[in-house]
Every structure is written in structure tokens, then in C-alpha cells.
Amino acid sequence: MNKKRDAFSEKLLVQEDEMFLSKSSTPQQLREAVKAKNNRQEIITAFSQGTVSRRDLIKWGLFTGAGALAWKNGLNPLVGNANAAIPTGIPSSPLFGAVKFSQPMPRFDVMQRKAVSALTPAPTVQANITQKAVPAILGGGTGPVEGRPPGAIWAHQKYDQFAPKVAVETVTKGVGTNNSYNPQVSSSLNSGIDPAAPIAPRFHPRMPIQNANSMWTYGGTAPPKLLLGRYGEPILFRQHNGLSADVRQNGGFGRHTLSTHEHNGHHGAENDGFAGAFFFPGQFYDYHWPIVHAGLNSINTTATDPRAGAPDGNGGITRLPGDWRETMSTHWFHDHAFSFTSQNSYKGIAGALNLYSSLDRGNEAINDGVNLRLPSGKAKDWGNLDYDVNLVISDKAFDQSGQLTFDIFDFNGFLGDVMTVNLASHPYFEVERRKYRFRLLNGSVSRFLKLALSDASPMIQIANDGNLLPRPVVLTELDQQGTAERYDIVIDFSRYSAGTRVHLVNLAEHNDGRRVAKDLSIAEAVSGLSSDPCVGRLLEFRIARDAAYPDLSLVPAVLIPNPDLSAIPISRTRDFEFGSGANQPSTSVTADVGKWGIKTDGGALLAADYGRVTAAPRAGTREVWNLRNNNGGADHPIHIHFEEGQILSRDGSAANVPPWERGRKDVYRLRPGGSMQITIQFRDWGGMFMQHCHNSVHEDHAMLMRWETNALGSTDLVPLPTPVPTPQGVKFQAATRLT
């Protein structure tokens, strides 16, 4: 290396490494790369803060229609660089000396339940439009205290019939220290973590504390939050937007407007977290979650079947209307703001919701002929967490100062290079020699998982998404798990002796965020030879001791059978294709442009516009939807809000539907070039809902559509007006119909 190059390189080696440039790069190449990196960062900052839009960038030639930063000299040194690594387009994350499996995995932080009367102001059926001052940076003037769209059409449906019995109140804000951690299990069941000790927002003790503009969470603390609910006990979930009114205070990504989707709650659209019903800093939004069985107006209406029921608090059952075969168990909730779902959920705005019922009551000791007695515990009538463990697995990336970072210009899908479990990097978890239930959530924005135990021993899958399967399935490797899918599994640690260690391993190798490149064997995954840093061991189970008391739990041969839909006629069949190269005919503020889109019934491939109604199924009917992936280079996990469906066939054959997909679903993973036929009912509630890809980068750019159903079941649905939120109040505009 000559002296001229050496002097310049000494100053730029860090940037050189960050951009994956060759060590043989000339000084001129390095200067151009640094300039391009700075130019790129300016565009990222302007885009993240809303001072420019995707339309602006395309118009100026800085953004390609395919959804990428244009390849231009002085703009983008990273596109197509052969030396780039996962995550795509940004530097490898510094680890600051963090050693794998050197920190305990924290259990989720259980949210406080309180009386509805404790809320101030009191909740109202229609949105609370009491005025308050709006900060000048948001336009000044006054605006409503509640960000829910006003008026009767966005009033809580059936609010008096299902009046909230429990309130949960949270402020979404930048992270700080957690001084009130509540795992609801003893320290011995939480790997020795002292719940009274402050918990700093960091991914490993050796890694830096996250700044308040880098990481946003419910409650403003870590670990992730867990809400416990039971059937027949409606919840009023009040979310305050405590983020900065200054949109620039976002650490380079994320938007301060919020909308929380309870995935996949059976309730009215006003409480669904509709992407266009977002609200601003200083406002709150009251979500009414009735927690009812689907079919409550048509099946078991007199509430005589104890299988459609809930724990009564005293070992008995409160019987409820509805179809017991529609009982759900493992939900989650996350931000769903239009065009920013991926960024906001990645920043930490995601939590878990466990639903308890007479079938799945969270007490393994009660033997009443209804309770399935799945691993949980026995101290409380319901909701024991001792041996029922929520795990959210997600990949993250960090900038050179150790703060969360995200490439907002990679529209194929964002991949991190550090795997986390419950927002901890490569932790360990101490277990007893007995059966445990793990509720596995793929909380990544784009990454698929495929999980196994390092010794190839069996796991029992009991649920897929929020629903217990008809029958348990014994597997040594789980199927590929798409983003937002939940797999509940049971692992029996009694087969191991105390002191043994076994690992949860990811076998799915990615080259980019579009799809899994290949599935590795367990031996290949643990070898450390994969180019994907999130392949391999991600969680260490330490078998610590014998069980504290005899294991009373069961895994019954029959769990929850599917509803029999054979007597319900099919009112319509619809076709939806998902692909790239979408067109956007709308110029409305409710529309977006991007690489991805949806084609309906053979029409044009369209980018998202939440003001456009694409399908209008009538309430009380059953339809068949054909979902097709017309892009062989990408996988799309498709999420349909509100109703659970059943898969009729995969790639044209019922025989291609594996046992673990034969229950009810809310996320349908198409596979590259694949197809799926599903059937779905529409009941009990109405309003505007969504269908979208849950690779949320695809969703944000812009693979999302609005569908709508009328709770009254009228023959010709008249679309509801579309909300257009502003800090000064929600405006409405007429919806359009896809012809």
C-alpha cells in the first residue's frame, strides 16, 4: 500500500469496512463511497421524517419503480456489491464483546389489569372529541384527545352487550429503565432474574443501552409486554401515544403515528388496528376487545356447551355463546400504521396476548373433562405461566454505536444479523425436568425461521397461529415459520438429566429478505459455516433440576377440531395474486406506491390504497379465496384480518396440506410461486379490514388491500367513508370501489 493511499485509508477504514468495500479500493473510490454514503443517509433521514415521499423520490429519479435506491454515481455504493453481508445494505453489527448464552432470557413483562372505572377520562362508545392544544410542530390549534375516528360509524360495536370488565392502560414511548418488572413467576422459574432489580434497555449486558429514539415499546420498557385475557371478560385497551411530536426524533426510522392491531382478534373493525386509523402524539385510542367466540350469534346461542366457556375464578366454568371449535389461545398485538408497520414493530412496538378458556385455561391440575390440561402450572385458577412460556424470536441490527438500525430502502425485506429472543441476544433459559409449553412468535419483519433442537429430539406442535390444532403433531424439525406465525410446541425435558444443555436452532438460511435460500440440516446449522449469521443456535436450554412438583400436564390426542362448514353454502369465490411491479392509479393521500401489490379477480396488480374497497363479502356468508404467489423469487406470508380460515388445498391438492396446517389459520404462507385455497366465514362484526403480506416490508411497499363487510348482512354493501387522520381531528373522504 503506497503512502498516499495509507494516509487516506487511516481516516476512512471504518467507513470502508461499514460499506463492505474491497481493501484494494483506491483513495478516489473511497472518497466517492463516503460521499455516496453521506448522500444516502441524507435521503434516508428526509424520507424517515416525512419531508420527502416515495412519490417524490421516484419523480426525481432517486428511487426506482422496483422499490430500490437508484444506482447512481455518488448515491448508492452498496447496491449489488458482492462484498455486502447480511443485513443487506448496512454494516455488520458490532457486538461489543457479547458472548452467546451468557445472559438469562427474561420472561415477558405482564401488563397490569385494572378496573375500567380507574380510567380518566372514562371510556365512551363514540370517540372522545374533547379538544386540547396541539403542539405547533404538529400544526398548532386544537385537536381531540382521542385519535379514534369520530361519530357513529366508528363507535364501539356491541359495547353495551360486551361492556369492558377489565382495563389495560399503556403509554407507547421511547425506552427507559424498567423498575416494575412483573413476570408473574418466581425467580427460580425465570433463570434467576431478580424482578426487583432495574432492567436497562439493552440486548446484552455488554451492549450499549438503547436510546429513547432508537427503541419504542409499550410502556417504554423491556422485556416485551404480555397481556392476559380470558373469554367472556371484555378488555378496554387504552393506548397513549407518548412519542415525540417532533417526527425527526426517530433515530432514522419509524414514524410517531400509531395504530395497534390485535392479531387476530374477533371484534369490530374500529378496534382492529386498521392501517389508516392511526393517531398522533398526545392522543390516546380506546380499543374495545370483547374476547368472544366466533359464531356467537348463530351457534350455541343459549350458552349451554361448557366447551365454549371461560374459567370462573373458582375452578368452574362460565358458559358462553358461540362455537367452541373457534376457541383461540395465542395472540399478539403490534403497531400497524400505514406504510410504517415494519419500522415501528421492529423498533419494539409489539406485545403478546394469551387468551384463556375452559378448554385452555392455563391450569394443568383441573380435571373437569373439558380442560385440556396443557403445561402451565396450578397455583391460580387460570393463567399460570410457570411452565407456559412466551418466546418472541426476531433478528435485529445495530449501527456502529450499538443502537438499533434499519435499512428503510431495502424493499425486498429487511434482515438483521443478531438473533434475539425476548429482546435478548442469544440468551439461556433454565428449565426443570418436565414438560413445558412454548408459544413461539416469529417477530421478525422479513426473516423466516425453521426451528429444531440441537440434539434432533422431538417436539410436539399443538397450535398454529392463534389456534390449537385438531391433533398434536410430533416433529424433530418445525416447518418454516413465516413472520407473524405462531407455533405452540411442547418440549418434554424429563428425558434429560440435570446439568444437560440443549439448544434451539434456526435452520433457515437467507441470502436476502425475499425468501429462505435453503434449509440446512441441524449439523450444518450448528457448524458455524453459514454465511447467514442468524442461522444456528439461538437459545440455550439449561436443564437445572428436577420438577418442583409432579408434572400434571397432558398433551391430549385430540385438541380442538375444525368447525364443519360443509352445510354452509359457498356464496362466492375470489382470486388474489401477490407479486411485484404494482401500479398505483390513485393519487389520494390514502394511497402508497411501492414494489409490491395485489391483483384481484384477474385485474391489474395494484399497490395499496386503504381508501379503496377491493372485496365486500356479506356477513353471514362463507367464501372461498384462492391466494396465488405470481413471483417465484419471493415468499409471502399472507395475513387476513378478523376471521380464521381453513386451508382446503395447497398447490392444487388437499394432500399437500401438512398436518400442522390443518387447523384454523390467520397467516397463510404461499411459498415462492405457490398457491393456496382457503375457506372463510364472515360473522358477528362489521367494518373495514385488511389483507396483506406479513413480510411487513412488503406490506409497507405496498402489498396491502382493504376489504369490508357489513355486520347487518345487507345485499349491497355501501362502503364506509375512509378516515384521514390529522392532529387537529380525523377527516373523512368517500371510499372507492374496485370495479
Secondary structure, DSSP 8 states (H G I E B T S, - for coil): --HHHHHHHHHHHHHHHHTT--TT--HHHHHHHHHHHHHHHHHHHHHHTTSS-HHHHHHTTSB-TTSBB---TTT-S-TT-TT--SSTTS-----TT--TT-SB----EE---B-GGG-SS---SS----EEE--GGGT-SEEESB-S--SGGGS-TTTTTT---EEEEEEEEE---BSS---SS-GGGTTT--TTS-B-S-SSTTS----TTT-EEETT-SS-EEEEEETT--EEEEEEE-S-SSTT-STTS--S-B-EEEET--S-GGGTT-TT--B-TT-EEEEEE----TTTTTSSTT---TTSEEE-SSSSEEE-SS-GGG---EEEEEE--TTTHHHHHHTT-EEEEEEE-SSS-S-TT--SSS----SS-SSSSS---TTEEEEEEEEE-B-TTS-B---TTBTT----SEEEETTEES-EEEEEESEEEEEEEE--SS--B-EEETT---EEEEEETTEEEEEEEEESB---B-TT-EEEEEEEGGGS-TT-EEEEEE-EEEEETTEEEEE--HHHHHTT--S-TTSEEEEEEEEEEE-SS-------S--------TTS-EEEEEEEEEEES-B----STTB---SEEEEETT--EE--BTTEEEE---TTEEEEEEEEE--TT---EEEE-SS-EEEEEETTBGGGS-GGGSSEESEEE--TT-EEEEEEEE-S--EEEEEEESSHHHHHTT-EEEEEE-TT--SS-----EEE--TT--EEE--EE--
